[in-house]
Amino acid sequence: METPWAIPVRGVSAGAMGVAGTESDGPQDLEQAAMDFAGVRPRLFGIAYRMLGSASEAEDLVQEAWLRWQNYDRATVENPAAFLATTITRLSLNVAQSARARRETYVGPWLPEPVDTGADPHLGAERGEALEFAVLLLLERLTPTERAAYVLREAFDYPYRQIADIIQLNEPAVRQLVSRARKHVLVERRTPVAKAEQRRLLTAFVAAARVGDLAALEELFALDVTSYSDGGGAVRASRFPVVGASRVAKYLRAFASHFWAGVDVAYASTNGQSAALLSRDGEVFAVLTVNASEQGIDQVLWMMNPAKITAVSAAP
């Protein structure tokens, strides 16, 4: 029987896959399969999204996992949740390898696709780890296997032994991967401000940016603030990051009069943090957010690629 992933399953333990040993078929079995899948679907999306930073690719993999689950001999699976977690992780690892290559040729800065976390704050996770934009950007620097180990442990609290079975490494190696990834995130990321303060800074930033208030913008920024614009070549956007408080402020002032003309602003929760949805004539054309620390706003993220913002609701 064809395995439900491209990566070989040699070495996968019965504990990871939940192997039992009977056979079943028919409408009732398929109904049970659908119930089992629906119960873990948010988690499957959460794993894939954190692995790829792409809501559309994560949704595609969830659909692929469902098709393979339908066609698999489910009578041999004792623990569907464990089986499906293994499936989605390995599918994500396959896609992550090619995604790294594609992003090397991406037009301009690449930013994660925003996801609406207003209805499901944790995307099926017990914790909101590895969901905020700042962390997702740091995870892009890890290898796919390091990222998988970190996501499974930090966001979903899987035991090290189960992670080892899923990614086909021994337990000491998994512990090392998680430790290395955790240190990378802790060292590279400044301590973020509380969510209420992030929302305040974002609101103040939008107000200052709309009128090109140079002094107000510089007051909000950390000295080494960076502005990233992700247009993907589909819309006009800066193809290079703009760095430094004075430079970013002057850059924003330069296009304030025409960029903000006729723009309506609504606020939403994306990736567990406040974001501004910018729209003209009722159509969202950009998702804007900021990452901030005690030093002020560290990053300004302009997500403007039309293909990457369709999953975000326009509702405040």
C-alpha positions in Angstrom: 0.0 0.0 0.0 1.2 3.5 -0.8 2.5 5.4 2.2 0.6 8.6 3.0 3.7 10.9 2.5 6.6 11.2 0.2 9.2 10.7 2.9 9.8 6.9 3.5 8.3 5.5 6.7 11.1 3.2 7.6 11.8 3.3 11.3 8.5 4.8 12.3 7.3 3.1 15.4 3.9 1.6 16.1 3.6 4.2 18.8 4.0 7.1 16.4 1.7 5.7 13.8 -0.8 3.9 16.1 -0.7 0.6 14.3 -3.4 -1.9 15.4 -4.4 -4.7 13.0 -8.0 -5.1 11.8 -9.8 -4.1 8.6 -13.0 -2.1 8.2 -14.9 -0.6 5.3 -18.2 0.9 4.3 -20.2 4.1 4.9 -20.0 3.9 8.7 -16.2 3.5 8.6 -15.9 6.6 6.3 -18.2 8.6 8.6 -15.9 7.7 11.5 -12.9 8.6 9.4 -14.4 12.0 8.8 -15.1 12.5 12.5 -11.6 11.5 13.4 -10.2 13.9 10.9 -12.5 16.8 11.8 -11.4 16.5 15.4 -7.8 17.2 14.6 -8.1 19.4 11.6 -7.3 22.7 13.4 -4.2 21.1 14.8 -3.1 19.8 11.3 -3.5 23.3 9.8 -1.7 24.8 12.8 1.3 22.5 12.3 1.5 23.0 8.5 1.0 26.8 8.8 3.8 27.1 11.3 6.0 24.9 9.2 5.5 26.9 6.0 4.3 30.4 7.0 1.7 30.0 4.2 -2.0 29.7 4.9 -2.8 28.6 1.3 -0.1 25.9 1.3 -1.1 24.7 4.7 -4.7 24.3 3.6 -3.6 22.4 0.5 -1.7 20.0 2.7 -4.6 19.5 5.1 -6.7 18.5 2.0 -4.0 16.2 0.9 -3.8 14.6 4.3 -7.6 14.1 4.2 -7.4 12.4 0.8 -4.7 10.1 2.0 -6.5 9.3 5.2 -9.6 8.4 3.1 -7.6 6.0 1.0 -5.5 4.5 3.8 -6.2 1.2 5.4 -7.5 2.9 8.6 -8.1 -0.5 10.3 -4.3 -0.6 10.8 -4.3 2.7 12.7 -4.9 2.7 16.4 -4.4 6.4 17.1 -5.7 8.6 14.2 -4.5 11.8 15.8 -0.9 10.6 16.1 -1.1 9.1 12.6 -2.4 12.4 11.1 0.1 14.5 12.9 2.8 12.4 11.5 1.3 12.7 8.0 0.9 16.5 8.0 4.4 17.0 9.4 6.0 14.9 6.8 4.0 16.5 4.0 5.1 19.9 5.4 8.7 18.8 5.4 8.5 17.9 1.7 7.0 21.2 0.8 9.3 23.2 3.0 12.3 21.9 1.1 11.0 23.4 -2.2 9.6 26.5 -0.5 13.1 27.6 0.6 14.2 27.5 -3.0 11.2 29.4 -4.2 11.7 32.2 -1.7 15.2 32.7 -2.8 13.8 34.0 -6.1 10.8 35.8 -4.6 10.4 39.4 -5.7 11.2 41.7 -2.8 11.0 40.7 0.9 9.0 37.6 1.7 6.6 37.8 4.7 4.3 35.1 6.1 0.7 35.0 5.0 -1.4 36.6 7.7 -4.1 34.4 9.2 -7.2 35.6 11.1 -6.9 34.5 14.7 -10.0 36.3 15.9 -12.1 33.1 15.8 -9.4 30.6 16.6 -6.7 32.4 18.5 -4.3 29.5 18.6 -5.0 27.7 15.4 -5.6 24.4 17.2 -2.6 24.7 19.4 -2.6 24.6 23.2 -0.3 27.6 23.1 0.2 30.4 20.6 3.9 29.7 20.2 5.5 30.0 16.7 2.5 32.0 15.4 3.5 35.7 15.7 5.2 37.2 12.7 8.5 37.9 14.4 8.9 34.3 15.3 7.8 33.0 11.9 10.4 35.2 10.3 13.1 33.8 12.6 12.0 30.2 11.9 12.7 30.8 8.2 16.4 30.7 9.1 16.1 27.2 10.5 16.4 24.0 8.5 13.0 22.4 7.8 13.8 19.6 10.3 14.8 22.1 13.0 11.6 24.0 12.4 9.5 20.8 12.6 11.0 19.8 15.9 10.6 23.3 17.3 7.0 23.6 16.2 5.9 20.2 17.5 7.5 20.8 20.8 7.0 24.5 21.5 3.5 25.0 19.9 2.0 21.6 20.5 4.0 20.1 23.4 4.6 16.8 21.7 6.8 14.4 23.7 10.4 14.2 22.4 10.0 10.5 21.7 7.0 11.1 19.5 8.7 13.9 17.7 11.6 11.6 17.1 9.3 9.0 15.5 7.6 11.7 13.4 10.8 13.2 11.9 12.8 9.9 12.0 15.6 10.9 14.3 16.6 9.6 17.7 15.4 11.3 20.8 18.8 13.0 21.8 19.0 14.4 18.3 15.5 15.9 18.6 16.3 17.4 22.0 19.4 19.1 20.4 17.3 20.4 17.5 14.7 21.9 19.8 17.3 23.4 22.1 19.2 25.0 19.1 16.0 26.4 17.6 14.8 27.7 21.0 18.2 29.5 21.6 18.1 31.0 18.1 14.6 32.5 18.7 15.5 33.7 22.2 18.8 35.3 21.1 17.6 36.9 17.9 14.2 38.2 19.2 13.9 41.1 21.6 11.4 40.6 24.4 8.1 41.7 22.9 5.7 44.2 24.5 2.4 43.2 25.8 -0.5 42.8 23.3 -2.2 46.0 24.6 1.0 48.0 24.1 1.5 46.5 20.6 -2.0 47.6 19.7 -1.4 51.1 21.0 1.9 51.4 19.1 0.2 50.1 15.9 -2.7 52.6 16.2 -0.2 55.5 16.9 1.9 54.4 13.9 -1.1 54.4 11.6 -2.1 57.9 12.8 1.4 59.3 12.3 2.0 57.5 9.0 -1.3 58.8 7.5 -0.1 62.4 7.8 3.6 61.8 7.4 4.4 63.1 10.9 8.2 62.7 10.9 8.7 63.5 14.6 5.9 61.3 15.8 7.2 58.4 13.7 10.7 58.6 14.9 9.4 58.8 18.5 7.7 55.4 18.0 10.6 53.6 16.4 13.5 51.7 17.8 16.8 53.1 16.3 17.2 50.0 14.1 13.6 49.7 13.0 13.1 47.9 9.7 10.2 48.3 7.3 9.4 45.3 5.1 7.0 45.5 2.1 5.8 42.2 0.6 4.3 42.8 -2.8 5.6 39.7 -4.5 6.0 41.6 -7.7 2.2 41.8 -8.1 1.8 45.3 -6.7 4.0 48.3 -6.3 6.0 47.9 -3.1 9.6 48.5 -2.0 11.8 45.6 -3.1 14.3 46.2 -0.4 13.9 46.6 3.4 14.2 50.2 4.7 16.4 50.3 7.9 16.8 53.0 10.6 14.4 55.3 12.4 15.2 58.4 10.4 15.2 56.5 7.0 11.9 54.7 7.7 10.2 57.9 8.9 11.3 59.8 5.8 10.3 56.9 3.5 6.8 56.9 5.0 6.5 60.6 4.8 7.5 60.6 1.1 4.5 58.6 0.0 2.0 59.4 2.7 -0.1 61.9 0.6 -0.9 59.5 -2.2 -0.7 56.1 -0.4 -3.3 56.9 2.3 -5.8 58.8 0.0 -9.2 57.2 0.3 -7.9 54.5 2.7 -10.2 53.0 5.4 -8.6 51.3 8.4 -10.1 48.5 10.4 -8.3 46.5 13.1 -8.2 42.7 13.4 -6.4 39.9 15.2 -3.9 38.3 12.8 -1.4 35.7 14.0 -2.3 36.5 17.6 -1.5 40.3 17.4 -3.3 43.4 16.2 -3.1 44.3 12.6 -4.5 47.1 10.5 -6.5 46.1 7.4 -6.2 48.8 4.8 -8.9 49.0 2.2 -10.2 51.2 -0.6 -13.7 51.0 -1.9 -14.4 48.1 0.5 -11.5 45.9 -0.7 -8.6 45.1 1.5 -5.3 45.8 -0.3 -2.8 45.6 2.6 -2.4 44.0 6.0 -0.2 46.2 8.2 1.3 45.3 11.6 4.2 46.1 13.8 6.5 44.1 16.1 7.7 46.0 19.1 10.0 45.7 22.1 10.9 48.1 25.0 13.0 50.0 22.5 10.0 50.8 20.4 8.7 49.5 17.0 11.4 47.1 15.7 9.6 46.0 12.5 6.9 47.4 10.3 5.3 44.7 8.1 3.4 45.7 5.0 1.7 42.5 3.5 0.4 43.6 0.1 0.7 40.6 -2.2 -3.0 40.1 -3.2 -2.6 36.3 -3.3 -1.4 36.2 0.4 -4.0 38.3 2.1 -7.2 36.7 1.0 -7.6 34.6 4.1 -7.9 37.7 6.3 -11.4 38.9 7.0 -12.2 42.6 6.5 -14.3 42.7 9.6 -13.0 44.8 12.5 
